[in-house]
Amino acid sequence: MQIVPVELADRSYEVTVGEGARHELARVVADAVPGARRAVVVTQEGIGIEVETGLPTEVFTVPDGESAKSLTVLEELCRGFARSGLSRADVVVAVGGGVVTDLAGFAAASFHRGTPYVNVATSLLAQVDAAIGGKTGVNIPEGKNLVGAFWQPSAVLCDTEVLATLPPREWASGRGEVAKYALLGISTYLGGPPTADQPVDDQVARCAAIKSAVVSADEREGDRRMLLNYGHTLAHALEASAFGDDERDLRHGEAVAVGLVYAALLARRLGRIDDARVEYHRRVVGAFDLASGLPAGCDPEQLLSFMARDKKAQGDITFVLDGPDGVEVVRGIDRADVVATLSDMESAP
């Protein structure tokens, strides 16, 4: 097992990475939430992974897919917690991918104004990103993750053994985030960024270490943590524009891959990077077997509208962009440049 600490003073916790990590749950709960007398497990039908909390446990199954991240499901979940007798000294255990960890984490943050929770991350996306760092939330029609809270887990278990059951598109969703960490250029005590040829345990651990370093320096996204949104401004707009449209279904990591290349093209248009750096972005994304072209049927004005609502924006259009000093937050980007870069992507092979 590889242990990655998230250093947040009295709210510090550990991310455990390796095959069979889920079997450590009862011990982890006893150590991380010593006062707990009861647990609830939040999961989805399609996850199909049972865990042992070491406590009397009630299981709550939420709808499959992104539709679970809604205010309606959040209310149903919290009402279920209340009926189960869950106290603020007990523990919520999220077993699933990013949808489950986002939803269950927000429910834990809201219930009794803060109940401990532990993430058992079962998808690559959750293991390298969503389950770590305490950003929880749900979607509304106006955008992804616009309603939520910062609420750190008490522990995170990343069992790489369960990744063997992931379908190809779920692998792609996680690899989009791994590509993001590869392009951020941040090194940690584990070494440099993840690469496509590393064993999956090492990819997960390196991503977790990078996220830990960033979150420890900027827990509530004052500035540096926004770097973790690299590629996400367009990605969230693509996801929001396709919400509820089965024909335009797009996994998060697939959208991030497109967003990473788009961010490179926008940075080039603004004179921040050159052609070689754009091609480097394409190579990294391609190494993780991800497509980088803009999906068919996108409406530039609709995408622009969603991008203007992005959480990083402060009455302007804000992107995380590469540049001579590395990846950084850039505010006040002209709408014409944003739209013109979308046209560049549409005309690209």
Contacts in CASP RR format, 6 or more apart in sequence:
PFRMAT RR
TARGET T0000
AUTHOR 0000-0000-0000
METHOD contacts of the structure
MODEL  1
MQIVPVELADRSYEVTVGEGARHELARVVADAVPGARRAVVVTQEGIGIE
VETGLPTEVFTVPDGESAKSLTVLEELCRGFARSGLSRADVVVAVGGGVV
TDLAGFAAASFHRGTPYVNVATSLLAQVDAAIGGKTGVNIPEGKNLVGAF
WQPSAVLCDTEVLATLPPREWASGRGEVAKYALLGISTYLGGPPTADQPV
DDQVARCAAIKSAVVSADEREGDRRMLLNYGHTLAHALEASAFGDDERDL
RHGEAVAVGLVYAALLARRLGRIDDARVEYHRRVVGAFDLASGLPAGCDP
EQLLSFMARDKKAQGDITFVLDGPDGVEVVRGIDRADVVATLSDMESAP
1 16 0 8 1.000
1 17 0 8 1.000
1 18 0 8 1.000
1 21 0 8 1.000
1 24 0 8 1.000
2 16 0 8 1.000
2 17 0 8 1.000
2 18 0 8 1.000
2 201 0 8 1.000
2 205 0 8 1.000
3 14 0 8 1.000
3 15 0 8 1.000
3 16 0 8 1.000
3 17 0 8 1.000
4 14 0 8 1.000
4 15 0 8 1.000
4 17 0 8 1.000
4 190 0 8 1.000
4 205 0 8 1.000
4 208 0 8 1.000
4 209 0 8 1.000
4 212 0 8 1.000
5 12 0 8 1.000
5 13 0 8 1.000
5 14 0 8 1.000
5 15 0 8 1.000
5 212 0 8 1.000
6 12 0 8 1.000
6 13 0 8 1.000
6 14 0 8 1.000
6 15 0 8 1.000
6 132 0 8 1.000
6 133 0 8 1.000
6 152 0 8 1.000
6 212 0 8 1.000
6 215 0 8 1.000
6 216 0 8 1.000
7 212 0 8 1.000
7 216 0 8 1.000
8 152 0 8 1.000
8 215 0 8 1.000
8 216 0 8 1.000
8 219 0 8 1.000
11 152 0 8 1.000
13 32 0 8 1.000
13 152 0 8 1.000
13 153 0 8 1.000
13 154 0 8 1.000
13 155 0 8 1.000
13 156 0 8 1.000
14 155 0 8 1.000
14 156 0 8 1.000
15 132 0 8 1.000
15 155 0 8 1.000
15 156 0 8 1.000
15 157 0 8 1.000
15 158 0 8 1.000
15 208 0 8 1.000
15 212 0 8 1.000
16 24 0 8 1.000
16 28 0 8 1.000
16 155 0 8 1.000
16 156 0 8 1.000
16 157 0 8 1.000
16 158 0 8 1.000
17 127 0 8 1.000
17 158 0 8 1.000
17 160 0 8 1.000
17 201 0 8 1.000
17 204 0 8 1.000
17 205 0 8 1.000
17 208 0 8 1.000
18 158 0 8 1.000
18 159 0 8 1.000
18 160 0 8 1.000
18 161 0 8 1.000
18 201 0 8 1.000
18 204 0 8 1.000
19 159 0 8 1.000
19 160 0 8 1.000
19 161 0 8 1.000
19 201 0 8 1.000
20 159 0 8 1.000
20 160 0 8 1.000
20 161 0 8 1.000
21 157 0 8 1.000
21 158 0 8 1.000
21 159 0 8 1.000
21 160 0 8 1.000
21 161 0 8 1.000
22 49 0 8 1.000
22 51 0 8 1.000
22 95 0 8 1.000
22 120 0 8 1.000
22 157 0 8 1.000
22 159 0 8 1.000
22 161 0 8 1.000
22 162 0 8 1.000
23 52 0 8 1.000
23 159 0 8 1.000
24 157 0 8 1.000
25 51 0 8 1.000
25 52 0 8 1.000
25 53 0 8 1.000
25 54 0 8 1.000
25 93 0 8 1.000
25 118 0 8 1.000
25 120 0 8 1.000
25 157 0 8 1.000
26 52 0 8 1.000
26 53 0 8 1.000
26 54 0 8 1.000
28 118 0 8 1.000
28 155 0 8 1.000
28 157 0 8 1.000
29 36 0 8 1.000
29 39 0 8 1.000
29 53 0 8 1.000
29 54 0 8 1.000
29 55 0 8 1.000
29 91 0 8 1.000
29 93 0 8 1.000
29 118 0 8 1.000
29 155 0 8 1.000
30 54 0 8 1.000
31 155 0 8 1.000
32 116 0 8 1.000
32 118 0 8 1.000
32 154 0 8 1.000
32 155 0 8 1.000
33 89 0 8 1.000
33 90 0 8 1.000
33 91 0 8 1.000
33 116 0 8 1.000
33 118 0 8 1.000
33 154 0 8 1.000
35 89 0 8 1.000
36 55 0 8 1.000
36 89 0 8 1.000
36 90 0 8 1.000
36 91 0 8 1.000
36 116 0 8 1.000
37 55 0 8 1.000
37 56 0 8 1.000
37 87 0 8 1.000
37 89 0 8 1.000
37 90 0 8 1.000
38 55 0 8 1.000
38 56 0 8 1.000
38 57 0 8 1.000
38 58 0 8 1.000
38 84 0 8 1.000
38 85 0 8 1.000
38 86 0 8 1.000
38 87 0 8 1.000
38 90 0 8 1.000
38 91 0 8 1.000
39 53 0 8 1.000
39 54 0 8 1.000
39 55 0 8 1.000
39 56 0 8 1.000
39 57 0 8 1.000
39 58 0 8 1.000
39 90 0 8 1.000
39 91 0 8 1.000
39 92 0 8 1.000
39 93 0 8 1.000
40 57 0 8 1.000
40 58 0 8 1.000
40 59 0 8 1.000
40 60 0 8 1.000
40 81 0 8 1.000
40 84 0 8 1.000
40 86 0 8 1.000
40 90 0 8 1.000
40 91 0 8 1.000
40 92 0 8 1.000
40 93 0 8 1.000
41 51 0 8 1.000
41 53 0 8 1.000
41 57 0 8 1.000
41 58 0 8 1.000
41 59 0 8 1.000
41 60 0 8 1.000
41 93 0 8 1.000
41 94 0 8 1.000
41 95 0 8 1.000
42 60 0 8 1.000
42 62 0 8 1.000
42 77 0 8 1.000
42 92 0 8 1.000
42 93 0 8 1.000
42 94 0 8 1.000
42 95 0 8 1.000
42 100 0 8 1.000
42 103 0 8 1.000
42 104 0 8 1.000
42 107 0 8 1.000
43 49 0 8 1.000
43 59 0 8 1.000
43 60 0 8 1.000
43 61 0 8 1.000
43 62 0 8 1.000
43 94 0 8 1.000
43 95 0 8 1.000
43 96 0 8 1.000
43 100 0 8 1.000
44 61 0 8 1.000
44 62 0 8 1.000
44 63 0 8 1.000
44 64 0 8 1.000
44 65 0 8 1.000
44 68 0 8 1.000
44 96 0 8 1.000
44 99 0 8 1.000
44 100 0 8 1.000
45 61 0 8 1.000
45 64 0 8 1.000
46 64 0 8 1.000
47 95 0 8 1.000
47 96 0 8 1.000
47 97 0 8 1.000
47 100 0 8 1.000
47 122 0 8 1.000
49 95 0 8 1.000
49 96 0 8 1.000
49 120 0 8 1.000
49 122 0 8 1.000
49 162 0 8 1.000
51 93 0 8 1.000
51 95 0 8 1.000
51 120 0 8 1.000
53 91 0 8 1.000
53 93 0 8 1.000
55 90 0 8 1.000
55 91 0 8 1.000
57 93 0 8 1.000
58 84 0 8 1.000
60 77 0 8 1.000
60 80 0 8 1.000
60 81 0 8 1.000
62 68 0 8 1.000
62 73 0 8 1.000
62 77 0 8 1.000
62 100 0 8 1.000
62 103 0 8 1.000
63 73 0 8 1.000
65 99 0 8 1.000
66 99 0 8 1.000
66 139 0 8 1.000
66 239 0 8 1.000
66 243 0 8 1.000
67 73 0 8 1.000
68 99 0 8 1.000
68 100 0 8 1.000
68 103 0 8 1.000
69 99 0 8 1.000
69 102 0 8 1.000
69 103 0 8 1.000
69 137 0 8 1.000
69 138 0 8 1.000
69 139 0 8 1.000
69 145 0 8 1.000
70 138 0 8 1.000
70 139 0 8 1.000
70 140 0 8 1.000
71 138 0 8 1.000
71 140 0 8 1.000
71 147 0 8 1.000
73 103 0 8 1.000
73 138 0 8 1.000
74 103 0 8 1.000
74 106 0 8 1.000
74 107 0 8 1.000
74 110 0 8 1.000
74 138 0 8 1.000
77 103 0 8 1.000
77 104 0 8 1.000
77 107 0 8 1.000
78 107 0 8 1.000
78 110 0 8 1.000
78 111 0 8 1.000
81 92 0 8 1.000
81 107 0 8 1.000
81 111 0 8 1.000
81 115 0 8 1.000
82 111 0 8 1.000
86 92 0 8 1.000
86 111 0 8 1.000
86 112 0 8 1.000
86 115 0 8 1.000
87 112 0 8 1.000
87 115 0 8 1.000
88 111 0 8 1.000
88 112 0 8 1.000
88 113 0 8 1.000
88 114 0 8 1.000
88 115 0 8 1.000
89 116 0 8 1.000
90 115 0 8 1.000
90 116 0 8 1.000
91 115 0 8 1.000
91 116 0 8 1.000
91 117 0 8 1.000
91 118 0 8 1.000
91 154 0 8 1.000
92 104 0 8 1.000
92 105 0 8 1.000
92 107 0 8 1.000
92 108 0 8 1.000
92 111 0 8 1.000
92 115 0 8 1.000
92 116 0 8 1.000
92 117 0 8 1.000
92 118 0 8 1.000
93 104 0 8 1.000
93 117 0 8 1.000
93 118 0 8 1.000
93 119 0 8 1.000
93 120 0 8 1.000
94 100 0 8 1.000
94 101 0 8 1.000
94 103 0 8 1.000
94 104 0 8 1.000
94 105 0 8 1.000
94 117 0 8 1.000
94 118 0 8 1.000
94 119 0 8 1.000
94 120 0 8 1.000
94 131 0 8 1.000
95 120 0 8 1.000
95 122 0 8 1.000
96 120 0 8 1.000
96 121 0 8 1.000
96 122 0 8 1.000
96 123 0 8 1.000
96 126 0 8 1.000
97 121 0 8 1.000
97 122 0 8 1.000
97 123 0 8 1.000
97 125 0 8 1.000
97 126 0 8 1.000
97 130 0 8 1.000
97 131 0 8 1.000
98 121 0 8 1.000
98 123 0 8 1.000
98 125 0 8 1.000
98 126 0 8 1.000
98 130 0 8 1.000
98 131 0 8 1.000
100 126 0 8 1.000
101 119 0 8 1.000
101 121 0 8 1.000
101 126 0 8 1.000
101 130 0 8 1.000
101 131 0 8 1.000
101 136 0 8 1.000
102 130 0 8 1.000
102 135 0 8 1.000
102 136 0 8 1.000
102 137 0 8 1.000
102 138 0 8 1.000
102 145 0 8 1.000
103 136 0 8 1.000
103 137 0 8 1.000
103 138 0 8 1.000
104 117 0 8 1.000
104 119 0 8 1.000
104 136 0 8 1.000
105 117 0 8 1.000
105 119 0 8 1.000
105 134 0 8 1.000
105 136 0 8 1.000
105 137 0 8 1.000
105 151 0 8 1.000
105 153 0 8 1.000
106 136 0 8 1.000
106 137 0 8 1.000
106 138 0 8 1.000
106 147 0 8 1.000
106 148 0 8 1.000
106 149 0 8 1.000
106 151 0 8 1.000
108 114 0 8 1.000
108 115 0 8 1.000
108 116 0 8 1.000
108 117 0 8 1.000
108 136 0 8 1.000
108 151 0 8 1.000
109 115 0 8 1.000
109 136 0 8 1.000
109 148 0 8 1.000
109 149 0 8 1.000
109 150 0 8 1.000
109 151 0 8 1.000
110 149 0 8 1.000
114 151 0 8 1.000
116 154 0 8 1.000
117 151 0 8 1.000
117 153 0 8 1.000
117 154 0 8 1.000
118 153 0 8 1.000
118 154 0 8 1.000
118 155 0 8 1.000
118 156 0 8 1.000
118 157 0 8 1.000
119 126 0 8 1.000
119 131 0 8 1.000
119 132 0 8 1.000
119 153 0 8 1.000
119 155 0 8 1.000
119 156 0 8 1.000
119 157 0 8 1.000
120 157 0 8 1.000
120 159 0 8 1.000
121 127 0 8 1.000
121 130 0 8 1.000
121 131 0 8 1.000
121 156 0 8 1.000
121 157 0 8 1.000
121 158 0 8 1.000
121 159 0 8 1.000
122 159 0 8 1.000
122 162 0 8 1.000
122 163 0 8 1.000
123 163 0 8 1.000
123 166 0 8 1.000
123 170 0 8 1.000
123 173 0 8 1.000
123 174 0 8 1.000
124 163 0 8 1.000
124 166 0 8 1.000
124 170 0 8 1.000
124 171 0 8 1.000
124 173 0 8 1.000
124 174 0 8 1.000
124 175 0 8 1.000
124 177 0 8 1.000
124 178 0 8 1.000
124 200 0 8 1.000
124 204 0 8 1.000
125 170 0 8 1.000
125 173 0 8 1.000
125 174 0 8 1.000
125 177 0 8 1.000
125 252 0 8 1.000
125 253 0 8 1.000
126 158 0 8 1.000
127 158 0 8 1.000
127 160 0 8 1.000
127 163 0 8 1.000
127 204 0 8 1.000
127 207 0 8 1.000
127 208 0 8 1.000
128 174 0 8 1.000
128 177 0 8 1.000
128 178 0 8 1.000
128 181 0 8 1.000
128 203 0 8 1.000
128 204 0 8 1.000
128 207 0 8 1.000
128 208 0 8 1.000
128 211 0 8 1.000
129 174 0 8 1.000
129 177 0 8 1.000
129 180 0 8 1.000
129 207 0 8 1.000
129 211 0 8 1.000
129 228 0 8 1.000
131 153 0 8 1.000
131 156 0 8 1.000
131 158 0 8 1.000
132 153 0 8 1.000
132 156 0 8 1.000
132 208 0 8 1.000
132 211 0 8 1.000
132 212 0 8 1.000
132 215 0 8 1.000
133 152 0 8 1.000
133 153 0 8 1.000
133 211 0 8 1.000
133 212 0 8 1.000
133 215 0 8 1.000
133 219 0 8 1.000
134 150 0 8 1.000
134 151 0 8 1.000
134 152 0 8 1.000
134 153 0 8 1.000
134 215 0 8 1.000
135 145 0 8 1.000
135 148 0 8 1.000
135 150 0 8 1.000
135 221 0 8 1.000
136 148 0 8 1.000
136 149 0 8 1.000
136 150 0 8 1.000
136 151 0 8 1.000
137 145 0 8 1.000
137 147 0 8 1.000
137 148 0 8 1.000
137 149 0 8 1.000
138 145 0 8 1.000
138 147 0 8 1.000
138 148 0 8 1.000
139 145 0 8 1.000
139 146 0 8 1.000
139 147 0 8 1.000
139 240 0 8 1.000
139 243 0 8 1.000
140 146 0 8 1.000
140 147 0 8 1.000
141 243 0 8 1.000
142 240 0 8 1.000
142 309 0 8 1.000
143 236 0 8 1.000
143 240 0 8 1.000
143 243 0 8 1.000
143 306 0 8 1.000
143 309 0 8 1.000
144 236 0 8 1.000
144 239 0 8 1.000
144 240 0 8 1.000
145 236 0 8 1.000
145 311 0 8 1.000
146 309 0 8 1.000
146 311 0 8 1.000
150 219 0 8 1.000
150 220 0 8 1.000
152 219 0 8 1.000
156 208 0 8 1.000
158 204 0 8 1.000
158 208 0 8 1.000
160 200 0 8 1.000
160 201 0 8 1.000
160 204 0 8 1.000
163 171 0 8 1.000
163 200 0 8 1.000
169 251 0 8 1.000
169 254 0 8 1.000
170 251 0 8 1.000
172 251 0 8 1.000
172 253 0 8 1.000
172 254 0 8 1.000
172 257 0 8 1.000
172 289 0 8 1.000
172 290 0 8 1.000
173 251 0 8 1.000
173 252 0 8 1.000
173 253 0 8 1.000
173 254 0 8 1.000
174 252 0 8 1.000
174 253 0 8 1.000
175 253 0 8 1.000
175 257 0 8 1.000
175 288 0 8 1.000
175 289 0 8 1.000
175 290 0 8 1.000
176 253 0 8 1.000
176 254 0 8 1.000
176 256 0 8 1.000
176 257 0 8 1.000
176 260 0 8 1.000
176 285 0 8 1.000
176 288 0 8 1.000
176 290 0 8 1.000
177 207 0 8 1.000
177 252 0 8 1.000
177 253 0 8 1.000
177 256 0 8 1.000
178 194 0 8 1.000
178 196 0 8 1.000
178 203 0 8 1.000
178 207 0 8 1.000
178 288 0 8 1.000
179 256 0 8 1.000
179 257 0 8 1.000
179 260 0 8 1.000
179 284 0 8 1.000
179 285 0 8 1.000
179 286 0 8 1.000
179 287 0 8 1.000
179 288 0 8 1.000
179 290 0 8 1.000
180 228 0 8 1.000
180 230 0 8 1.000
180 231 0 8 1.000
180 256 0 8 1.000
180 260 0 8 1.000
181 193 0 8 1.000
181 194 0 8 1.000
181 206 0 8 1.000
181 207 0 8 1.000
181 210 0 8 1.000
181 211 0 8 1.000
182 193 0 8 1.000
182 194 0 8 1.000
182 195 0 8 1.000
182 196 0 8 1.000
182 284 0 8 1.000
182 288 0 8 1.000
183 193 0 8 1.000
183 230 0 8 1.000
183 260 0 8 1.000
183 281 0 8 1.000
183 284 0 8 1.000
183 322 0 8 1.000
183 327 0 8 1.000
184 193 0 8 1.000
184 210 0 8 1.000
184 227 0 8 1.000
184 228 0 8 1.000
184 230 0 8 1.000
184 327 0 8 1.000
185 192 0 8 1.000
185 193 0 8 1.000
185 326 0 8 1.000
185 327 0 8 1.000
186 192 0 8 1.000
186 193 0 8 1.000
186 210 0 8 1.000
186 213 0 8 1.000
186 214 0 8 1.000
186 227 0 8 1.000
187 193 0 8 1.000
188 206 0 8 1.000
188 209 0 8 1.000
188 210 0 8 1.000
188 212 0 8 1.000
188 213 0 8 1.000
189 209 0 8 1.000
190 202 0 8 1.000
190 205 0 8 1.000
190 206 0 8 1.000
190 209 0 8 1.000
191 206 0 8 1.000
192 206 0 8 1.000
193 206 0 8 1.000
193 210 0 8 1.000
194 202 0 8 1.000
194 203 0 8 1.000
194 206 0 8 1.000
194 207 0 8 1.000
195 203 0 8 1.000
195 287 0 8 1.000
196 287 0 8 1.000
196 288 0 8 1.000
198 206 0 8 1.000
211 228 0 8 1.000
214 224 0 8 1.000
214 225 0 8 1.000
214 227 0 8 1.000
214 228 0 8 1.000
215 225 0 8 1.000
217 224 0 8 1.000
217 225 0 8 1.000
218 224 0 8 1.000
218 225 0 8 1.000
219 225 0 8 1.000
221 311 0 8 1.000
223 329 0 8 1.000
226 312 0 8 1.000
226 320 0 8 1.000
226 329 0 8 1.000
227 320 0 8 1.000
227 327 0 8 1.000
227 328 0 8 1.000
227 329 0 8 1.000
229 311 0 8 1.000
229 312 0 8 1.000
229 320 0 8 1.000
230 260 0 8 1.000
230 263 0 8 1.000
230 320 0 8 1.000
230 327 0 8 1.000
231 256 0 8 1.000
231 259 0 8 1.000
231 260 0 8 1.000
231 262 0 8 1.000
231 263 0 8 1.000
231 320 0 8 1.000
232 256 0 8 1.000
232 259 0 8 1.000
232 310 0 8 1.000
232 320 0 8 1.000
233 259 0 8 1.000
233 263 0 8 1.000
233 307 0 8 1.000
233 310 0 8 1.000
233 312 0 8 1.000
233 318 0 8 1.000
233 319 0 8 1.000
233 320 0 8 1.000
234 255 0 8 1.000
234 258 0 8 1.000
234 259 0 8 1.000
234 262 0 8 1.000
234 263 0 8 1.000
234 303 0 8 1.000
234 307 0 8 1.000
235 252 0 8 1.000
235 253 0 8 1.000
235 255 0 8 1.000
235 256 0 8 1.000
235 258 0 8 1.000
235 259 0 8 1.000
236 255 0 8 1.000
236 306 0 8 1.000
236 307 0 8 1.000
236 310 0 8 1.000
237 303 0 8 1.000
237 304 0 8 1.000
237 306 0 8 1.000
237 307 0 8 1.000
237 310 0 8 1.000
238 250 0 8 1.000
238 255 0 8 1.000
238 258 0 8 1.000
238 259 0 8 1.000
238 295 0 8 1.000
238 298 0 8 1.000
238 303 0 8 1.000
239 250 0 8 1.000
239 252 0 8 1.000
239 255 0 8 1.000
240 306 0 8 1.000
241 248 0 8 1.000
241 298 0 8 1.000
241 299 0 8 1.000
241 302 0 8 1.000
241 303 0 8 1.000
241 306 0 8 1.000
242 248 0 8 1.000
242 249 0 8 1.000
242 250 0 8 1.000
242 295 0 8 1.000
248 295 0 8 1.000
248 297 0 8 1.000
250 295 0 8 1.000
253 290 0 8 1.000
254 290 0 8 1.000
254 291 0 8 1.000
257 285 0 8 1.000
257 288 0 8 1.000
257 290 0 8 1.000
257 291 0 8 1.000
257 292 0 8 1.000
258 291 0 8 1.000
258 292 0 8 1.000
258 293 0 8 1.000
258 294 0 8 1.000
258 295 0 8 1.000
258 345 0 8 1.000
260 281 0 8 1.000
260 284 0 8 1.000
260 285 0 8 1.000
260 292 0 8 1.000
261 278 0 8 1.000
261 281 0 8 1.000
261 282 0 8 1.000
261 285 0 8 1.000
261 292 0 8 1.000
261 293 0 8 1.000
261 345 0 8 1.000
262 294 0 8 1.000
262 341 0 8 1.000
262 342 0 8 1.000
262 345 0 8 1.000
263 281 0 8 1.000
263 319 0 8 1.000
263 320 0 8 1.000
263 321 0 8 1.000
263 322 0 8 1.000
264 273 0 8 1.000
264 277 0 8 1.000
264 278 0 8 1.000
264 281 0 8 1.000
264 282 0 8 1.000
264 322 0 8 1.000
265 278 0 8 1.000
265 341 0 8 1.000
265 344 0 8 1.000
265 345 0 8 1.000
266 319 0 8 1.000
266 321 0 8 1.000
266 333 0 8 1.000
266 337 0 8 1.000
266 338 0 8 1.000
266 341 0 8 1.000
267 273 0 8 1.000
267 277 0 8 1.000
267 278 0 8 1.000
267 321 0 8 1.000
267 322 0 8 1.000
267 323 0 8 1.000
268 274 0 8 1.000
268 275 0 8 1.000
268 277 0 8 1.000
268 278 0 8 1.000
269 337 0 8 1.000
269 340 0 8 1.000
269 341 0 8 1.000
269 344 0 8 1.000
270 321 0 8 1.000
270 330 0 8 1.000
270 333 0 8 1.000
270 337 0 8 1.000
272 321 0 8 1.000
272 322 0 8 1.000
272 323 0 8 1.000
272 324 0 8 1.000
272 330 0 8 1.000
273 322 0 8 1.000
273 323 0 8 1.000
273 324 0 8 1.000
277 322 0 8 1.000
277 323 0 8 1.000
281 322 0 8 1.000
282 292 0 8 1.000
285 292 0 8 1.000
286 292 0 8 1.000
293 345 0 8 1.000
293 348 0 8 1.000
294 342 0 8 1.000
294 345 0 8 1.000
294 346 0 8 1.000
294 348 0 8 1.000
298 342 0 8 1.000
298 346 0 8 1.000
300 339 0 8 1.000
300 342 0 8 1.000
300 343 0 8 1.000
301 339 0 8 1.000
303 342 0 8 1.000
304 317 0 8 1.000
304 335 0 8 1.000
304 338 0 8 1.000
304 339 0 8 1.000
307 313 0 8 1.000
307 317 0 8 1.000
307 338 0 8 1.000
308 315 0 8 1.000
308 317 0 8 1.000
310 317 0 8 1.000
310 318 0 8 1.000
312 318 0 8 1.000
312 319 0 8 1.000
312 320 0 8 1.000
312 329 0 8 1.000
314 331 0 8 1.000
316 331 0 8 1.000
316 332 0 8 1.000
316 333 0 8 1.000
317 332 0 8 1.000
317 333 0 8 1.000
317 334 0 8 1.000
317 335 0 8 1.000
317 338 0 8 1.000
318 329 0 8 1.000
318 330 0 8 1.000
318 331 0 8 1.000
318 332 0 8 1.000
318 333 0 8 1.000
319 329 0 8 1.000
319 330 0 8 1.000
319 333 0 8 1.000
320 327 0 8 1.000
320 328 0 8 1.000
320 329 0 8 1.000
320 330 0 8 1.000
321 327 0 8 1.000
321 328 0 8 1.000
321 330 0 8 1.000
END
